[in-house]
Amino acid sequence: MKFLNHLTLGQYVPASSIVHSIDPRAKIISVVVVLSGIFAVNRIDSFLLWAVVLFVVVKLSKLPLSMVLRSARPVIILVLFTSLIHLFFTKGEIIFQYGFLTITLEGVMMAVKIGLRLVLLVMYAGILTLTTSPTELADGLESIFSPLKRFGFPAHEMAMMMTIAIRFIPTLLDETDRIVKAQIARGAELDQGGIIKRIRSFIPILVPLFVIVFQRADELAVAMESRNYKGGEGRTRMYPLVWSFKESIFMLFTILTTLLIILLDKRIWL
């Protein structure tokens, strides 16, 4: 279970960088634009361009590159599984065949593209949580969702739930790591035996973890009620969100970069 110590999903790393200082609304919208741009391209060189942009953003945010790379660890199994499906089941020019297993050139290309796309999606989303505090993220989401209030959409409640869920991911991972260490200290063999035995050995971990989750939820509800929390109506902020010229430039750069990479991918000029 050492991998729990390397997960960065939901963590916030404070730093004095230009990316940290940008309004959370601009960062959230920019991430949505970038993710849409990653889905829109289909060439390997286009994914490499997105990787270069990611490297530039990481440098501007003053985050360790290794930390951003670790944010993709939770989806490695999904990436491998999806890539293998495309590798063996995509029809095309056969380059290797052994029994019923057939690898085609088109399958290799598709597997690489799918893998790069998934990894880039997770790392760009990881930069958002690494450079935006939970409070800023909640305020930004609420502000973005606020136009939907006229249609009855609970903007504040939705933003609060999303932020609490993201915020408690590192906490639950820490609790899981603590329970695992306690079970190992009692002689549990979590990494021994076959797959069935390993699944059974995790039952003593899941049961107390679920108990802790419900306890944390109850404690959070009591804390919010004791502070007379009644939702977003009439709520003020100590640090109100301010959209400045910097955010406009950041959004313009994001949109132009996304459009440029999409145009390069589609070879529009040909």
Backbone hydrogen bonds, N-H to C=O, Kabsch-Sander energy under -0.5 kcal/mol:
donor,donor_aa,acceptor,acceptor_aa,energy
4,L,1,M,-1.5
5,N,2,K,-1.5
6,H,3,F,-1.5
7,L,4,L,-0.8
11,Q,8,T,-2.0
13,V,130,L,-2.5
17,S,15,A,-1.3
18,I,60,L,-0.7
19,V,60,L,-0.6
21,S,17,S,-1.4
22,I,18,I,-0.6
22,I,19,V,-0.8
26,A,23,D,-0.6
27,K,23,D,-1.7
28,I,24,P,-2.6
29,I,25,R,-2.4
30,S,26,A,-2.3
31,V,27,K,-2.3
32,V,28,I,-1.9
33,V,29,I,-2.3
34,V,30,S,-2.8
35,L,31,V,-2.8
36,S,32,V,-2.0
37,G,33,V,-2.1
38,I,34,V,-2.3
39,F,35,L,-1.9
40,A,36,S,-1.4
41,V,37,G,-0.9
47,F,43,R,-1.7
48,L,44,I,-2.0
49,L,45,D,-1.7
50,W,46,S,-2.0
51,A,47,F,-1.8
52,V,48,L,-1.9
53,V,49,L,-2.3
54,L,50,W,-2.3
55,F,51,A,-2.2
56,V,52,V,-2.1
57,V,53,V,-2.4
58,V,54,L,-2.4
59,K,55,F,-2.1
60,L,56,V,-2.3
61,S,57,V,-2.0
62,K,58,V,-0.6
62,K,59,K,-0.8
63,L,58,V,-1.6
67,M,64,P,-0.7
68,V,64,P,-1.5
69,L,65,L,-2.3
70,R,66,S,-1.9
71,S,67,M,-0.8
71,S,68,V,-0.6
72,A,69,L,-1.5
73,R,70,R,-1.7
75,V,72,A,-1.2
76,I,73,R,-1.8
79,V,75,V,-2.8
80,L,76,I,-2.8
81,F,77,I,-2.7
82,T,78,L,-2.6
83,S,79,V,-2.6
84,L,80,L,-2.5
85,I,81,F,-1.8
86,H,82,T,-1.9
87,L,83,S,-2.3
88,F,84,L,-2.2
89,F,85,I,-1.7
90,T,86,H,-0.9
91,K,89,F,-0.6
94,I,92,G,-0.5
95,I,103,I,-2.7
96,F,103,I,-1.7
98,Y,101,L,-2.6
101,L,98,Y,-2.0
103,I,96,F,-3.2
104,T,87,L,-0.8
104,T,102,T,-0.5
105,L,93,E,-2.7
108,V,104,T,-2.1
109,M,105,L,-2.1
110,M,106,E,-2.4
111,A,107,G,-2.5
112,V,108,V,-2.2
113,K,109,M,-2.2
114,I,110,M,-2.7
115,G,111,A,-2.2
116,L,112,V,-2.5
117,R,113,K,-2.5
118,L,114,I,-2.3
119,V,115,G,-2.2
120,L,116,L,-2.4
121,L,117,R,-2.3
122,V,118,L,-2.1
123,M,119,V,-2.3
124,Y,120,L,-2.4
125,A,121,L,-1.9
126,G,122,V,-2.2
127,I,123,M,-1.9
128,L,124,Y,-1.2
129,T,125,A,-1.4
130,L,126,G,-2.3
131,T,127,I,-1.7
132,T,128,L,-0.6
137,L,133,S,-2.7
138,A,134,P,-2.3
139,D,135,T,-2.5
140,G,136,E,-2.6
141,L,137,L,-2.5
142,E,138,A,-2.5
143,S,139,D,-2.2
144,I,140,G,-2.1
145,F,141,L,-2.5
146,S,142,E,-1.3
148,L,145,F,-2.1
149,K,146,S,-2.0
150,R,147,P,-0.6
151,F,148,L,-1.5
152,G,149,K,-2.2
153,F,148,L,-1.9
155,A,153,F,-2.0
158,M,154,P,-2.5
159,A,155,A,-2.4
160,M,156,H,-2.5
161,M,157,E,-2.5
162,M,158,M,-2.4
163,T,159,A,-2.2
164,I,160,M,-2.5
165,A,161,M,-2.3
166,I,162,M,-2.1
167,R,163,T,-2.9
168,F,164,I,-2.1
169,I,166,I,-1.0
171,T,167,R,-0.6
172,L,168,F,-2.6
173,L,169,I,-2.2
174,D,170,P,-2.2
175,E,171,T,-2.3
176,T,172,L,-2.6
177,D,173,L,-2.4
178,R,174,D,-2.3
179,I,175,E,-2.4
180,V,176,T,-2.6
181,K,177,D,-2.3
182,A,178,R,-2.0
183,Q,179,I,-2.5
184,I,180,V,-2.5
185,A,181,K,-2.1
186,R,182,A,-1.0
187,G,184,I,-1.7
188,A,183,Q,-2.6
190,L,188,A,-0.8
192,Q,189,E,-0.6
198,R,194,G,-2.1
199,I,195,I,-2.1
200,R,196,I,-2.3
201,S,197,K,-2.1
202,F,198,R,-0.8
202,F,199,I,-0.9
203,I,200,R,-1.4
205,I,202,F,-1.0
206,L,202,F,-2.4
207,V,203,I,-2.1
209,L,205,I,-1.5
210,F,206,L,-2.6
211,V,207,V,-1.9
212,I,208,P,-2.4
213,V,209,L,-2.3
214,F,210,F,-2.1
215,Q,211,V,-2.1
216,R,212,I,-2.8
217,A,213,V,-2.3
218,D,214,F,-2.3
219,E,215,Q,-2.6
220,L,216,R,-2.5
221,A,217,A,-2.2
222,V,218,D,-2.4
223,A,219,E,-2.4
224,M,220,L,-2.3
225,E,221,A,-2.3
226,S,222,V,-2.5
227,R,223,A,-1.0
228,N,225,E,-1.9
229,Y,224,M,-2.5
230,K,231,G,-0.5
235,R,232,G,-1.7
244,S,242,V,-0.7
248,S,244,S,-1.4
249,I,245,F,-2.3
250,F,246,K,-2.3
251,M,247,E,-2.5
252,L,248,S,-2.4
253,F,249,I,-2.7
254,T,250,F,-2.2
255,I,251,M,-2.6
256,L,252,L,-2.6
257,T,253,F,-2.4
258,T,254,T,-2.3
259,L,255,I,-2.6
260,L,256,L,-2.5
261,I,257,T,-2.3
262,I,258,T,-2.2
263,L,259,L,-2.6
264,L,260,L,-2.5
265,D,261,I,-2.2
266,K,262,I,-2.3
267,R,263,L,-1.0
268,I,263,L,-1.6
270,L,267,R,-1.6
